[in-house]
């Protein structure tokens, strides 16, 4: 399916903005990435349907989030389902004094008529590592 370098760069910028806004605990910057009809599922399984629900949760949780360390997000795999729809598998790594943990989000981004890519669906999944 034909895609452009500009589309891939725009999607990578969305992922970089997620990282930047999470690190800065910037709820409004994070919320600017969502479509009005977005669906978001947190790492702990809370389902948020629509921008208002996502905004209410994000504004309540993100600014007060307490973690020691940093987080990185990387677009590990991008697959275009259509020229205006992309599934993006994210490699999410949290580093803290206690060690490293991972998340494995899947984002579905859609492109507006004006060429803007936005988050449409997000499913965040905590990666559990067996130590046995």
C-alpha positions in Angstrom: 0.0 0.0 0.0 1.6 3.3 -1.0 2.6 5.6 1.9 4.8 8.6 2.0 7.8 9.4 4.0 5.9 12.4 5.3 3.2 10.1 6.7 5.7 8.0 8.5 7.5 11.1 9.9 4.1 12.5 11.0 3.3 9.2 12.8 6.7 9.1 14.4 6.2 12.7 15.6 2.9 11.7 17.2 4.7 8.9 19.1 7.5 11.4 20.1 4.9 13.8 21.4 3.3 11.1 23.5 6.7 10.5 25.1 7.4 14.2 25.5 4.0 15.0 27.1 4.0 11.9 29.4 7.5 12.9 30.7 6.4 16.5 31.2 3.0 15.4 32.7 1.4 17.7 30.1 -2.2 16.7 29.9 -3.2 19.3 27.3 -0.3 18.5 25.0 -1.2 14.8 25.2 -4.9 15.5 24.6 -4.2 17.5 21.5 -3.2 14.2 19.8 -6.7 12.7 20.0 -9.7 12.6 17.6 -13.0 13.6 19.2 -14.3 10.0 18.8 -11.2 8.3 20.1 -11.2 5.1 22.3 -8.4 4.6 24.8 -7.7 1.7 27.1 -5.2 2.2 29.9 -2.5 -0.3 30.9 -4.8 -1.3 33.8 -7.8 -2.0 31.5 -9.8 1.2 32.1 -11.8 1.9 28.9 -12.3 5.5 27.9 -14.7 6.2 25.1 -14.7 9.7 23.5 -12.5 12.7 24.0 -14.4 13.9 27.0 -13.8 10.7 29.0 -10.1 10.6 27.9 -9.7 14.2 28.9 -11.3 13.8 32.3 -9.1 10.8 33.1 -5.9 12.4 31.7 -6.4 15.7 33.5 -7.1 13.9 36.8 -4.2 11.4 36.6 -1.3 12.7 34.5 -0.3 15.9 36.3 -0.1 14.1 39.6 1.5 10.9 38.3 4.4 10.0 40.6 7.2 8.0 39.1 10.9 8.0 39.6 12.7 7.7 36.4 11.8 8.2 32.7 9.9 6.6 29.9 10.6 6.2 26.3 8.2 5.4 23.4 9.3 4.0 20.0 7.2 3.2 17.0 8.5 -0.4 16.7 6.3 -1.3 13.7 3.9 0.7 11.6 1.5 -1.0 9.2 -0.8 1.0 7.0 -4.2 -0.6 6.9 -5.3 2.0 4.3 -3.5 5.1 3.2 -5.4 7.1 5.9 -5.3 4.4 8.7 -2.2 3.1 10.4 -1.7 0.5 13.2 1.4 1.4 15.2 3.0 -1.0 17.7 4.9 0.9 20.4 7.8 -0.2 22.4 7.4 1.6 25.8 10.2 1.3 28.4 10.0 2.7 31.9 13.4 3.1 33.7 13.5 3.7 37.4 15.9 3.2 40.3 14.0 -0.1 40.9 14.7 -1.4 37.4 13.1 -1.4 34.0 9.5 -2.3 33.0 7.8 -2.3 29.6 4.5 -1.6 28.0 3.3 -2.7 24.6 0.7 -0.2 23.3 -1.0 -0.5 20.0 -2.2 2.8 18.5 -4.6 3.2 15.5 -4.0 6.6 13.9 -6.2 8.1 11.2 -5.4 10.9 8.8 -7.8 13.8 8.4 -8.6 15.3 5.0 -6.1 18.1 5.8 -3.3 15.5 6.2 -3.2 15.6 10.0 -2.6 12.3 11.8 -4.4 11.8 15.2 -4.8 9.0 17.7 -8.1 7.2 17.1 -7.7 4.1 19.2 -5.2 3.1 21.8 -4.7 -0.1 23.8 -2.0 0.0 26.3 -0.7 -3.3 27.7 1.7 -3.9 30.5 4.4 -6.5 29.7 4.8 -9.0 32.5 8.1 -10.7 32.7 8.3 -14.1 34.4 11.3 -14.4 36.6 10.9 -18.2 37.2 
